[in-house]
């Protein structure tokens, strides 16, 4: 059974940093895209970032470009999200996602991913 488990969320002040981790088990995603999405209360799920297995192809959502960095550790079957210069509008439940099949183009939409974690809460206080 495939599982994605996020960790690293918490409460941080505006301008602070957090590093989210997502550990996958049950299969290897070293050849597949893994990414992050987020959802704030009352809002639609939002694409945050995605990365190919080697990190050669990374894409970020417009609202996080220049502040967030996605990285992979294929040996650990994990993906990370380093978040800097956090803003109150970054407050959301952050989800890790993985794509079942390899893809040429970086997937940015939720329906393109096959596996999801339960989420980790990030709260940025003003």
Order of alpha helices (4+ residues) and beta strands (2+ residues): beta-beta-beta-beta-beta-beta-beta-beta-beta-beta-beta
